[in-house]
């Protein structure tokens, strides 16, 4: 899997994990930060698909595959894999594109898949809500 595929059916986030994101020894970042990134990707897709922020109805799976540390540069990508009338099934991935060790020294030079998720989001427009 390559981290830089991006088109109109996808959402993309790039960020550096801050020292304030670390919660554990060795500047480790908790899995909840990956979940926050997944949520931001879901929101972007909901806006593109339905015109509002939508909401996450369920996670089918979440996998944490590599540790994240403060100082890492990460890239999150999500794409719609199935469309229902008001729901969308999405697949999301987080790559560590530049990683550091517990001392902040460069440790990862090639993208590493750090987390994956499959989720269902519910989308709609404000016009839909007024008609309900």
VMD Tcl script that builds the backbone (N, CA, C; Angstrom):
set m [mol new atoms 396]
animate dup $m
set s [atomselect $m all]
$s set {name element resname resid chain x y z} {
  {N N UNK 1 A 0.841 -1.194 0.000}
  {CA C UNK 1 A 0.000 0.000 0.000}
  {C C UNK 1 A 0.878 1.247 0.000}
  {N N UNK 2 A 0.642 2.106 -0.896}
  {CA C UNK 2 A 1.372 3.367 -0.965}
  {C C UNK 2 A 0.542 4.465 -0.303}
  {N N UNK 3 A 1.153 5.386 0.411}
  {CA C UNK 3 A 0.396 6.381 1.156}
  {C C UNK 3 A -0.110 7.568 0.360}
  {N N UNK 4 A 0.286 7.759 -0.880}
  {CA C UNK 4 A -0.044 9.010 -1.547}
  {C C UNK 4 A -1.073 8.906 -2.668}
  {N N UNK 5 A -1.970 7.931 -2.590}
  {CA C UNK 5 A -3.061 7.906 -3.571}
  {C C UNK 5 A -4.154 8.844 -3.075}
  {N N UNK 6 A -4.629 9.740 -3.939}
  {CA C UNK 6 A -5.609 10.726 -3.508}
  {C C UNK 6 A -6.459 11.149 -4.690}
  {N N UNK 7 A -7.780 11.040 -4.558}
  {CA C UNK 7 A -8.680 11.529 -5.591}
  {C C UNK 7 A -9.928 12.105 -4.936}
  {N N UNK 8 A -10.944 12.412 -5.711}
  {CA C UNK 8 A -12.130 13.096 -5.186}
  {C C UNK 8 A -12.949 12.266 -4.215}
  {N N UNK 9 A -12.834 10.933 -4.265}
  {CA C UNK 9 A -13.557 10.071 -3.337}
  {C C UNK 9 A -12.765 9.817 -2.062}
  {N N UNK 10 A -11.686 10.541 -1.882}
  {CA C UNK 10 A -10.814 10.318 -0.727}
  {C C UNK 10 A -10.644 11.595 0.091}
  {N N UNK 11 A -10.254 11.375 1.330}
  {CA C UNK 11 A -9.888 12.465 2.225}
  {C C UNK 11 A -8.424 12.265 2.609}
  {N N UNK 12 A -7.723 13.348 2.839}
  {CA C UNK 12 A -6.300 13.285 3.145}
  {C C UNK 12 A -5.970 14.270 4.258}
  {N N UNK 13 A -5.190 13.799 5.225}
  {CA C UNK 13 A -4.707 14.651 6.313}
  {C C UNK 13 A -3.219 14.380 6.488}
  {N N UNK 14 A -2.441 15.448 6.607}
  {CA C UNK 14 A -1.017 15.332 6.917}
  {C C UNK 14 A -0.729 16.185 8.135}
  {N N UNK 15 A -0.017 15.612 9.094}
  {CA C UNK 15 A 0.311 16.380 10.286}
  {C C UNK 15 A 1.527 15.814 10.991}
  {N N UNK 16 A 2.101 16.628 11.854}
  {CA C UNK 16 A 3.192 16.186 12.720}
  {C C UNK 16 A 2.613 16.029 14.116}
  {N N UNK 17 A 2.902 14.915 14.747}
  {CA C UNK 17 A 2.408 14.680 16.092}
  {C C UNK 17 A 3.215 15.534 17.073}
  {N N UNK 18 A 2.496 16.265 17.897}
  {CA C UNK 18 A 3.110 17.238 18.802}
  {C C UNK 18 A 3.519 16.587 20.124}
  {N N UNK 19 A 4.422 17.225 20.861}
  {CA C UNK 19 A 4.760 16.721 22.195}
  {C C UNK 19 A 3.523 16.582 23.091}
  {N N UNK 20 A 2.550 17.453 22.904}
  {CA C UNK 20 A 1.336 17.380 23.726}
  {C C UNK 20 A 0.487 16.148 23.384}
  {N N UNK 21 A 0.741 15.485 22.250}
  {CA C UNK 21 A 0.020 14.262 21.889}
  {C C UNK 21 A 0.546 13.046 22.644}
  {N N UNK 22 A 1.787 13.112 23.137}
  {CA C UNK 22 A 2.400 11.972 23.828}
  {C C UNK 22 A 1.801 11.822 25.224}
  {N N UNK 23 A 1.556 10.571 25.598}
  {CA C UNK 23 A 0.990 10.286 26.920}
  {C C UNK 23 A 1.785 9.231 27.675}
  {N N UNK 24 A 2.713 8.574 26.997}
  {CA C UNK 24 A 3.416 7.444 27.599}
  {C C UNK 24 A 4.922 7.616 27.485}
  {N N UNK 25 A 5.658 6.801 28.232}
  {CA C UNK 25 A 7.117 6.828 28.207}
  {C C UNK 25 A 7.617 6.659 26.773}
  {N N UNK 26 A 8.741 7.259 26.482}
  {CA C UNK 26 A 9.317 7.173 25.147}
  {C C UNK 26 A 8.578 8.018 24.129}
  {N N UNK 27 A 7.806 9.006 24.622}
  {CA C UNK 27 A 7.026 9.905 23.763}
  {C C UNK 27 A 5.992 9.171 22.912}
  {N N UNK 28 A 5.505 8.043 23.396}
  {CA C UNK 28 A 4.481 7.294 22.671}
  {C C UNK 28 A 3.148 8.027 22.699}
  {N N UNK 29 A 2.467 7.988 21.570}
  {CA C UNK 29 A 1.167 8.628 21.395}
  {C C UNK 29 A 0.096 7.535 21.518}
  {N N UNK 30 A -0.965 7.764 22.290}
  {CA C UNK 30 A -1.991 6.734 22.442}
  {C C UNK 30 A -2.788 6.500 21.165}
  {N N UNK 31 A -3.416 5.333 21.084}
  {CA C UNK 31 A -4.245 4.989 19.940}
  {C C UNK 31 A -5.404 5.939 19.739}
  {N N UNK 32 A -5.793 6.638 20.797}
  {CA C UNK 32 A -6.901 7.591 20.668}
  {C C UNK 32 A -6.562 8.712 19.681}
  {N N UNK 33 A -5.283 9.019 19.499}
  {CA C UNK 33 A -4.896 10.030 18.511}
  {C C UNK 33 A -5.163 9.519 17.104}
  {N N UNK 34 A -4.896 8.233 16.859}
  {CA C UNK 34 A -5.222 7.649 15.554}
  {C C UNK 34 A -6.729 7.702 15.334}
  {N N UNK 35 A -7.507 7.433 16.375}
  {CA C UNK 35 A -8.963 7.489 16.253}
  {C C UNK 35 A -9.424 8.917 15.942}
  {N N UNK 36 A -8.756 9.902 16.518}
  {CA C UNK 36 A -9.069 11.304 16.227}
  {C C UNK 36 A -8.793 11.629 14.751}
  {N N UNK 37 A -7.687 11.104 14.238}
  {CA C UNK 37 A -7.358 11.314 12.819}
  {C C UNK 37 A -8.405 10.631 11.944}
  {N N UNK 38 A -8.792 9.403 12.297}
  {CA C UNK 38 A -9.851 8.718 11.543}
  {C C UNK 38 A -11.129 9.545 11.551}
  {N N UNK 39 A -11.485 10.108 12.699}
  {CA C UNK 39 A -12.708 10.924 12.805}
  {C C UNK 39 A -12.637 12.151 11.900}
  {N N UNK 40 A -11.480 12.794 11.834}
  {CA C UNK 40 A -11.326 13.956 10.953}
  {C C UNK 40 A -11.465 13.552 9.483}
  {N N UNK 41 A -10.924 12.400 9.118}
  {CA C UNK 41 A -11.068 11.908 7.748}
  {C C UNK 41 A -12.531 11.610 7.436}
  {N N UNK 42 A -13.230 10.993 8.381}
  {CA C UNK 42 A -14.657 10.691 8.204}
  {C C UNK 42 A -15.459 11.970 8.017}
  {N N UNK 43 A -15.137 12.992 8.791}
  {CA C UNK 43 A -15.849 14.266 8.679}
  {C C UNK 43 A -15.632 14.890 7.307}
  {N N UNK 44 A -14.398 14.856 6.813}
  {CA C UNK 44 A -14.135 15.406 5.481}
  {C C UNK 44 A -14.945 14.664 4.416}
  {N N UNK 45 A -14.968 13.340 4.504}
  {CA C UNK 45 A -15.750 12.571 3.528}
  {C C UNK 45 A -17.239 12.859 3.653}
  {N N UNK 46 A -17.746 12.987 4.868}
  {CA C UNK 46 A -19.168 13.292 5.064}
  {C C UNK 46 A -19.515 14.647 4.451}
  {N N UNK 47 A -18.637 15.625 4.618}
  {CA C UNK 47 A -18.869 16.940 4.013}
  {C C UNK 47 A -18.906 16.843 2.491}
  {N N UNK 48 A -17.977 16.092 1.913}
  {CA C UNK 48 A -17.942 15.932 0.463}
  {C C UNK 48 A -19.164 15.171 -0.046}
  {N N UNK 49 A -19.582 14.158 0.697}
  {CA C UNK 49 A -20.654 13.273 0.238}
  {C C UNK 49 A -22.054 13.813 0.507}
  {N N UNK 50 A -22.237 14.516 1.639}
  {CA C UNK 50 A -23.588 14.895 2.014}
  {C C UNK 50 A -23.801 16.346 2.356}
  {N N UNK 51 A -22.753 17.138 2.369}
  {CA C UNK 51 A -22.909 18.560 2.612}
  {C C UNK 51 A -22.904 18.975 4.066}
  {N N UNK 52 A -22.799 18.018 4.996}
  {CA C UNK 52 A -22.667 18.375 6.408}
  {C C UNK 52 A -21.673 17.414 7.060}
  {N N UNK 53 A -21.439 17.622 8.358}
  {CA C UNK 53 A -20.406 16.846 9.042}
  {C C UNK 53 A -20.761 15.379 9.220}
  {N N UNK 54 A -22.020 15.010 9.093}
  {CA C UNK 54 A -22.422 13.616 9.257}
  {C C UNK 54 A -22.040 13.085 10.620}
  {N N UNK 55 A -22.021 11.772 10.742}
  {CA C UNK 55 A -21.585 11.148 11.989}
  {C C UNK 55 A -21.139 9.734 11.723}
  {N N UNK 56 A -20.316 9.232 12.628}
  {CA C UNK 56 A -19.837 7.856 12.524}
  {C C UNK 56 A -20.852 6.963 13.220}
  {N N UNK 57 A -21.362 5.969 12.501}
  {CA C UNK 57 A -22.342 5.049 13.076}
  {C C UNK 57 A -21.666 3.844 13.720}
  {N N UNK 58 A -20.567 3.369 13.146}
  {CA C UNK 58 A -19.911 2.177 13.687}
  {C C UNK 58 A -18.533 1.994 13.080}
  {N N UNK 59 A -17.674 1.341 13.854}
  {CA C UNK 59 A -16.400 0.858 13.333}
  {C C UNK 59 A -16.514 -0.650 13.186}
  {N N UNK 60 A -16.206 -1.129 11.996}
  {CA C UNK 60 A -16.195 -2.567 11.748}
  {C C UNK 60 A -14.881 -3.169 12.236}
  {N N UNK 61 A -13.802 -2.414 12.046}
  {CA C UNK 61 A -12.500 -2.863 12.526}
  {C C UNK 61 A -11.566 -1.671 12.698}
  {N N UNK 62 A -10.643 -1.829 13.641}
  {CA C UNK 62 A -9.561 -0.870 13.847}
  {C C UNK 62 A -8.330 -1.694 14.199}
  {N N UNK 63 A -7.219 -1.410 13.540}
  {CA C UNK 63 A -5.972 -2.100 13.841}
  {C C UNK 63 A -4.861 -1.082 14.047}
  {N N UNK 64 A -4.111 -1.243 15.131}
  {CA C UNK 64 A -2.945 -0.428 15.410}
  {C C UNK 64 A -1.728 -1.289 15.094}
  {N N UNK 65 A -0.985 -0.911 14.056}
  {CA C UNK 65 A 0.060 -1.774 13.511}
  {C C UNK 65 A 1.478 -1.332 13.833}
  {N N UNK 66 A 1.676 -0.057 14.123}
  {CA C UNK 66 A 3.009 0.458 14.449}
  {C C UNK 66 A 2.834 1.609 15.436}
  {N N UNK 67 A 3.761 1.731 16.384}
  {CA C UNK 67 A 3.629 2.811 17.365}
  {C C UNK 67 A 3.833 4.189 16.738}
  {N N UNK 68 A 3.123 5.171 17.283}
  {CA C UNK 68 A 3.297 6.567 16.884}
  {C C UNK 68 A 3.953 7.304 18.039}
  {N N UNK 69 A 4.840 8.239 17.703}
  {CA C UNK 69 A 5.556 9.018 18.713}
  {C C UNK 69 A 5.434 10.505 18.404}
  {N N UNK 70 A 5.556 11.304 19.447}
  {CA C UNK 70 A 5.634 12.750 19.257}
  {C C UNK 70 A 6.813 13.025 18.328}
  {N N UNK 71 A 6.587 13.861 17.337}
  {CA C UNK 71 A 7.620 14.179 16.352}
  {C C UNK 71 A 7.439 13.459 15.034}
  {N N UNK 72 A 6.652 12.373 15.031}
  {CA C UNK 72 A 6.388 11.660 13.781}
  {C C UNK 72 A 5.544 12.530 12.855}
  {N N UNK 73 A 5.809 12.410 11.572}
  {CA C UNK 73 A 4.954 13.005 10.546}
  {C C UNK 73 A 4.054 11.887 10.022}
  {N N UNK 74 A 2.748 12.123 10.049}
  {CA C UNK 74 A 1.812 11.093 9.620}
  {C C UNK 74 A 0.911 11.610 8.507}
  {N N UNK 75 A 0.396 10.649 7.743}
  {CA C UNK 75 A -0.525 10.957 6.661}
  {C C UNK 75 A -1.700 9.991 6.799}
  {N N UNK 76 A -2.897 10.547 6.868}
  {CA C UNK 76 A -4.101 9.735 6.935}
  {C C UNK 76 A -4.874 9.845 5.641}
  {N N UNK 77 A -5.328 8.703 5.126}
  {CA C UNK 77 A -6.103 8.657 3.892}
  {C C UNK 77 A -7.338 7.805 4.149}
  {N N UNK 78 A -8.477 8.287 3.692}
  {CA C UNK 78 A -9.718 7.509 3.780}
  {C C UNK 78 A -10.418 7.567 2.442}
  {N N UNK 79 A -11.132 6.497 2.110}
  {CA C UNK 79 A -11.876 6.494 0.857}
  {C C UNK 79 A -13.197 5.766 1.058}
  {N N UNK 80 A -14.170 6.175 0.269}
  {CA C UNK 80 A -15.478 5.541 0.281}
  {C C UNK 80 A -15.373 4.255 -0.532}
  {N N UNK 81 A -15.805 3.137 0.076}
  {CA C UNK 81 A -15.754 1.861 -0.645}
  {C C UNK 81 A -17.153 1.335 -0.962}
  {N N UNK 82 A -18.180 1.904 -0.327}
  {CA C UNK 82 A -19.561 1.517 -0.616}
  {C C UNK 82 A -20.485 2.671 -0.250}
  {N N UNK 83 A -21.487 2.919 -1.099}
  {CA C UNK 83 A -22.453 3.981 -0.849}
  {C C UNK 83 A -23.845 3.384 -0.709}
  {N N UNK 84 A -24.507 3.704 0.402}
  {CA C UNK 84 A -25.925 3.420 0.569}
  {C C UNK 84 A -26.682 4.717 0.326}
  {N N UNK 85 A -27.969 4.728 0.643}
  {CA C UNK 85 A -28.748 5.954 0.441}
  {C C UNK 85 A -28.211 7.088 1.310}
  {N N UNK 86 A -28.020 6.843 2.601}
  {CA C UNK 86 A -27.495 7.871 3.507}
  {C C UNK 86 A -26.223 7.430 4.218}
  {N N UNK 87 A -25.774 6.214 3.980}
  {CA C UNK 87 A -24.582 5.726 4.666}
  {C C UNK 87 A -23.450 5.505 3.671}
  {N N UNK 88 A -22.252 5.557 4.188}
  {CA C UNK 88 A -21.058 5.296 3.400}
  {C C UNK 88 A -20.150 4.402 4.229}
  {N N UNK 89 A -19.642 3.366 3.591}
  {CA C UNK 89 A -18.621 2.538 4.230}
  {C C UNK 89 A -17.284 3.075 3.765}
  {N N UNK 90 A -16.396 3.308 4.706}
  {CA C UNK 90 A -15.096 3.870 4.356}
  {C C UNK 90 A -13.972 2.992 4.885}
  {N N UNK 91 A -12.849 3.062 4.202}
  {CA C UNK 91 A -11.612 2.445 4.662}
  {C C UNK 91 A -10.622 3.565 4.891}
  {N N UNK 92 A -9.928 3.510 6.018}
  {CA C UNK 92 A -8.971 4.561 6.361}
  {C C UNK 92 A -7.638 3.938 6.761}
  {N N UNK 93 A -6.569 4.671 6.465}
  {CA C UNK 93 A -5.217 4.228 6.795}
  {C C UNK 93 A -4.416 5.416 7.315}
  {N N UNK 94 A -3.549 5.139 8.246}
  {CA C UNK 94 A -2.601 6.145 8.725}
  {C C UNK 94 A -1.202 5.594 8.486}
  {N N UNK 95 A -0.388 6.393 7.804}
  {CA C UNK 95 A 0.998 6.040 7.544}
  {C C UNK 95 A 1.907 6.952 8.348}
  {N N UNK 96 A 2.940 6.377 8.918}
  {CA C UNK 96 A 4.017 7.162 9.494}
  {C C UNK 96 A 4.969 7.402 8.336}
  {N N UNK 97 A 5.048 8.652 7.841}
  {CA C UNK 97 A 5.887 8.925 6.669}
  {C C UNK 97 A 7.297 9.333 7.059}
  {N N UNK 98 A 7.448 9.946 8.209}
  {CA C UNK 98 A 8.758 10.203 8.807}
  {C C UNK 98 A 8.601 9.904 10.288}
  {N N UNK 99 A 9.428 9.015 10.805}
  {CA C UNK 99 A 9.305 8.619 12.202}
  {C C UNK 99 A 10.560 8.916 12.992}
  {N N UNK 100 A 10.368 9.129 14.281}
  {CA C UNK 100 A 11.480 9.377 15.191}
  {C C UNK 100 A 11.463 8.321 16.296}
  {N N UNK 101 A 12.621 8.142 16.942}
  {CA C UNK 101 A 12.675 7.222 18.073}
  {C C UNK 101 A 12.345 7.980 19.352}
  {N N UNK 102 A 12.491 7.324 20.497}
  {CA C UNK 102 A 12.118 7.953 21.776}
  {C C UNK 102 A 12.949 9.179 22.119}
  {N N UNK 103 A 14.092 9.364 21.442}
  {CA C UNK 103 A 14.935 10.538 21.665}
  {C C UNK 103 A 14.695 11.629 20.624}
  {N N UNK 104 A 13.788 11.373 19.656}
  {CA C UNK 104 A 13.506 12.351 18.616}
  {C C UNK 104 A 14.455 12.283 17.442}
  {N N UNK 105 A 15.167 11.164 17.309}
  {CA C UNK 105 A 16.130 10.979 16.224}
  {C C UNK 105 A 15.442 10.217 15.093}
  {N N UNK 106 A 15.708 10.622 13.850}
  {CA C UNK 106 A 15.112 9.984 12.680}
  {C C UNK 106 A 15.271 8.464 12.743}
  {N N UNK 107 A 14.134 7.754 12.640}
  {CA C UNK 107 A 14.174 6.296 12.718}
  {C C UNK 107 A 13.446 5.636 11.553}
  {N N UNK 108 A 12.513 6.336 10.918}
  {CA C UNK 108 A 11.737 5.770 9.815}
  {C C UNK 108 A 11.872 6.690 8.614}
  {N N UNK 109 A 12.422 6.156 7.523}
  {CA C UNK 109 A 12.605 6.955 6.317}
  {C C UNK 109 A 11.616 6.577 5.226}
  {N N UNK 110 A 11.051 5.388 5.294}
  {CA C UNK 110 A 10.069 4.911 4.325}
  {C C UNK 110 A 8.705 4.863 5.008}
  {N N UNK 111 A 7.622 5.106 4.284}
  {CA C UNK 111 A 6.293 5.056 4.903}
  {C C UNK 111 A 6.008 3.691 5.545}
  {N N UNK 112 A 5.431 3.748 6.747}
  {CA C UNK 112 A 5.059 2.550 7.492}
  {C C UNK 112 A 3.569 2.652 7.794}
  {N N UNK 113 A 2.829 1.601 7.472}
  {CA C UNK 113 A 1.411 1.572 7.799}
  {C C UNK 113 A 1.268 1.442 9.312}
  {N N UNK 114 A 0.680 2.455 9.952}
  {CA C UNK 114 A 0.593 2.488 11.410}
  {C C UNK 114 A -0.768 2.078 11.942}
  {N N UNK 115 A -1.852 2.347 11.206}
  {CA C UNK 115 A -3.196 2.001 11.682}
  {C C UNK 115 A -4.158 1.934 10.504}
  {N N UNK 116 A -5.172 1.079 10.645}
  {CA C UNK 116 A -6.224 0.979 9.636}
  {C C UNK 116 A -7.578 0.951 10.334}
  {N N UNK 117 A -8.608 1.337 9.604}
  {CA C UNK 117 A -9.969 1.279 10.137}
  {C C UNK 117 A -10.955 1.110 8.996}
  {N N UNK 118 A -12.057 0.441 9.303}
  {CA C UNK 118 A -13.206 0.356 8.409}
  {C C UNK 118 A -14.384 0.861 9.221}
  {N N UNK 119 A -15.092 1.853 8.689}
  {CA C UNK 119 A -16.179 2.479 9.435}
  {C C UNK 119 A -17.370 2.743 8.531}
  {N N UNK 120 A -18.528 2.909 9.160}
  {CA C UNK 120 A -19.733 3.338 8.464}
  {C C UNK 120 A -20.087 4.721 8.972}
  {N N UNK 121 A -20.260 5.655 8.040}
  {CA C UNK 121 A -20.680 7.004 8.396}
  {C C UNK 121 A -22.056 7.260 7.808}
  {N N UNK 122 A -22.791 8.146 8.445}
  {CA C UNK 122 A -24.104 8.552 7.958}
  {C C UNK 122 A -23.976 9.980 7.474}
  {N N UNK 123 A -24.418 10.218 6.246}
  {CA C UNK 123 A -24.307 11.544 5.645}
  {C C UNK 123 A -25.685 12.083 5.312}
  {N N UNK 124 A -25.772 13.369 5.146}
  {CA C UNK 124 A -27.015 14.000 4.757}
  {C C UNK 124 A -26.779 15.468 4.548}
  {N N UNK 125 A -27.787 16.169 4.103}
  {CA C UNK 125 A -27.672 17.613 3.932}
  {C C UNK 125 A -28.632 18.288 4.872}
  {N N UNK 126 A -28.423 19.563 5.098}
  {CA C UNK 126 A -29.335 20.311 5.962}
  {C C UNK 126 A -30.734 20.324 5.375}
  {N N UNK 127 A -30.853 20.267 4.045}
  {CA C UNK 127 A -32.178 20.195 3.398}
  {C C UNK 127 A -32.867 18.885 3.778}
  {N N UNK 128 A -32.109 17.784 3.857}
  {CA C UNK 128 A -32.676 16.505 4.285}
  {C C UNK 128 A -33.252 16.620 5.690}
  {N N UNK 129 A -32.503 17.289 6.581}
  {CA C UNK 129 A -32.939 17.426 7.972}
  {C C UNK 129 A -34.225 18.252 8.060}
  {N N UNK 130 A -34.358 19.284 7.222}
  {CA C UNK 130 A -35.564 20.119 7.240}
  {C C UNK 130 A -36.780 19.356 6.741}
  {N N UNK 131 A -36.559 18.407 5.805}
  {CA C UNK 131 A -37.656 17.611 5.272}
  {C C UNK 131 A -38.121 16.530 6.229}
  {N N UNK 132 A -37.273 16.155 7.189}
  {CA C UNK 132 A -37.590 15.050 8.091}
  {C C UNK 132 A -38.675 15.396 9.076}
}
mol reanalyze $m
mol bondsrecalc $m
mol representation Tube
mol addrep $m
